[in-house]
Amino acid sequence: MKIILCLCIFPGILLAANFSDNFDEYSPSDDLGDSIYWLRLDPGGNLVAADDSGNMIVEAIWNTYNYMAYACLGSLVWSDGEISTDIRFNGTETVFGLLARVNPLTGECYIGGIYPVYPPIGATVIVYVNTTGDFTILANDYFYPLNENTWYNMSFEVTGSNPVNLKVSIDGTANSEVQDSTYDLNTGMAGLGGSYEGAAPTFHLDNFSVLDYASDLASTTFGGIKALFR
């Protein structure tokens, strides 16, 4: 994941760590990775804009892949903060995650995820991902109810160092919490990711945001800027 190259190419848009994107300024079929605020990581599925009854959202298009990942260039590099998004799914054997403290050189990161076990039974998970892409589960808790075709707000809060405090919340209520002193990632980027086994699921996303607790700068938003779209 050579994210550092994109940081060098677009230094002017990465001044503020706070970031939000409600996708309203995208057009249907625009790929998230074609905007100046997002980077599609490695070969994988795509996140594309879609019209949902007049509201623009983002939809997972898996193509021939069973995984996808995007880095958020709009939030730059931060330590303490919270990532959040609205999410709606249809299908099982799948997991969607918010990526935090992504190291642009090694690929290490924390992921706060949500997945359906057997709807309406779901679960949240917090994992550490190493340099080879293998992961270690740090926390895993049931969540109920997790219904298909229903919008939920998921947030992933990451603060501190040695230990790092990690918390996944659904609709404002904490569901998985853990402290990590073993891997102790200190700073990094935010992102989105997902994978599945079996039949391809559907994920829809809306209202993505990154709040940097240390930032006193105005938030960066997509606004009316549209660049590098297909």
N, C-alpha and C positions, 0 to 999 in steps of 0.2 A: 504494500500500500504506500505508494510514493506521494503521500499527501503534501510533503514538504515542497514539491515542485509547484503545486498550485498556490501555495502560500507565497511563493516568490513571484508568480505571474500576476496575482491579483492583490497586491498589498494595499491598494487604496480602498477596498471595500471591507477590510477586516479590522477596522479601527475600534469597533465596539463589540464587547463580548455578549451583551444582551441581543437576542435575535428572536423574531417571530415571523411566521409565514402561514397565512390562512389559505393560500393557493388561489385566491380570488382573481389574481392578475394573470393566471395561466389560461391557456386555451386547451380544449380537449385534445388529448394525445400528446401534449407537450411532455417530454421526459424531464423529470426533476434534475437529472444530471446535466442537462443542457443549459441550466441557469447558472449564473455566476456565483450563486450561493450554495450550490450542492455539487458533490463529486461522487460519481458512481465508482465503487471500489471493486476492482478486479472483474473478470467475467462473471455474470450472474443475471438474475432477473432484473426487471425494470420497475420503477415507480413512475406512473404517468398520470397526468391530470384527467379528470373525468367530471362530467356535469351530472350532479345529483339533484334533480328537480330544481334547477336554477342555482344551486350552490356548488362551487368548484371544490372538489376533493381530490385525493390522490389514491390511485388503485394499483395493487400489485399485479404485474404481468410477468408470469414466471418463464414463458417461452420454453426452452428445453432445460432450464435449470431448476433446481429445488432449493435455491438459496439466493439472497440478495443482500447488499449492504451499500449504504450511502453515508458519506461524511458531510457534515454541515460546515461549509466554509464560512458562513455568515457569523458564526459564533466564535471563531478564532480558537485560541487555547485558553482554558480556564482551569481553576482548581475546585473551588467550592461553589456549588450551584444546583439547579434543578432543571431537568429536561422533562417536557410533558407533551402529550398529543392526545387527540381524540381518536379512538380506534373502534372499528366495527369489523366483524369477521363472519365468514360462513365456511364451515369445514372443520375437520379435526386433524389430529396428528401434525400439528403445526405450532410454531412459536414465533411471536413477534417481539422484538427487543429494542430498547433505547440504549444506545452506546454512550458511555461516558469515559472521560480521561483516556481517549484513544491516543496511543503513542504513534505519531506519524512515521517513525522510523522502524519500529519493531512490530507494530500491529497489536501490541498488548492493549487490553481494555477491560472495563467492567461492563456487563450487560444486565439491565433490569428488564425482565421479560414477562409475558403473559401467554398462557396457552389453554385451550380447551382440553379437559381430560375426557369428559363425557357430558356434553351440555345437558343441563345447566351447571354442572360441576366443572370448575376451571381451577387454575393454579397460577401463582406468580413465582418467579424464580430470579435469583441473583447469581451471576457466575463471573468468574475471572477467565479471560481468554489469553493464552500464552502466545509466544512468537510463531508457533507452528499452526495456530488455529485450534488447538485442543483446548478444552475448557474444564474448569473445576467448579462444581456447584457449591456455592457458599450458603445459600438459603433456598428453601423450597416450601411453599405453603399453599393450601387449598384456598380457593376463592369461590364464593357462591352468592348469588347466581351469576353465571357467565353464559348469557343467552346469545344465540346467533342473531344476526341482523339487528343488533342493538348497539347504540353508541355508548362507549365508556371513555372516561378520561383517565389516562395512566400517566403517572409522574415517577421520575427516578431522581432521588436526591442523593448527592454525593458530597460529603464534607470531611475535613480533617485529614490528618496524616498520622500513621503509627499510633492508634489505629485509624483506618478510613471507615467512616460511618456511611452505610449504604441502606437506602430505604425505597421500596416500591409501594406506591399508594394507588388505589383505585377510587375514583370519584371523591378524592380528598381524604380517604381513610387508609392508614398504613396497613399493608397486608403482609409484606416480607421485610424484615430488618436484620442486619448483621453488621458486625465490625470485623475488619480485615487488617491484620498486622503482618501477614505472611507475604503478600505480594506488594502491598503498600504503594499503589500507583498514585502519583502526586498531582500531575497536571496532564492535560490532553484536550482533545477535541470531542465534540458530540456527534452523534449519528443515529441512523435507523438501520435495522436489519431484520431478516426473517428467514425461516427455512421450514421445510415440511417433509413428511414421508407419506407414501400412499397417494391418494387422489389430491390434485392441486386445489388448495383452498383459495378463498377470496379475502383480501384485506383491503379495507378502506381507511384512510387517514385524513385528519383535518386539524387545523389550529395547532400546528407545531410551534413550540417555543423553547428557548433556552434562557434561563435567568442566572446571571453570574452574580453571586452574592457580594463579590468584591468590586463590581463595576459601578462607577458613579457617572457613566456616560449614558447618553440617550440611546434607546433601543434602535437597532438596525431592523428595518422591515423591507420586504420585497417591494412594497409600494407599486408605482407605475413602471418600474424598470423591468424590461424584458430583453434578455440578451442571449445570444448563442442557441436559440431554439431551432429545432429542425423545422 
